[in-house]
Amino acid sequence: MLPYFKEIKLKDITPMRYQKFINYLEALDQYSTRTIEIIHGTMYDALSMAVKLKKISSNPLLLESGQSMKFIQERLGHKNITITSDVYSHISEKLENKSVDSYESYFNSIMS
């Protein structure tokens, strides 16, 4: 992880930048899926600890972990969900694709 993120400040790790890191690991074709999952878990825990230590204001991986906007809003203490939406407006390709797939599946189910 260090070689990839060594020039990037903690506060600059966005969901999109993190997704590019995961894509980079997958493209190397050196790591098993399980190893990448372990790396993801480690990154999530490290970023959560950074939030607790007030090094960053929120964990950029919360949304990618499948949490709802409402959960994130409550977790971060935002009074208005619009604030949360603005903070997490840069959704990763992975989440966008998941949403499109889910919609297509739903649409196909009602059309058949």
PyMOL commands that set and color helices and strands:
alter all, ss='L'
color gray80, all
select helices_A, chain A and resi 2-5+10-12+15-28+33-52+69-76+81-87+93-111
alter helices_A, ss='H'
color red, helices_A
deselect
rebuild
show_as cartoon
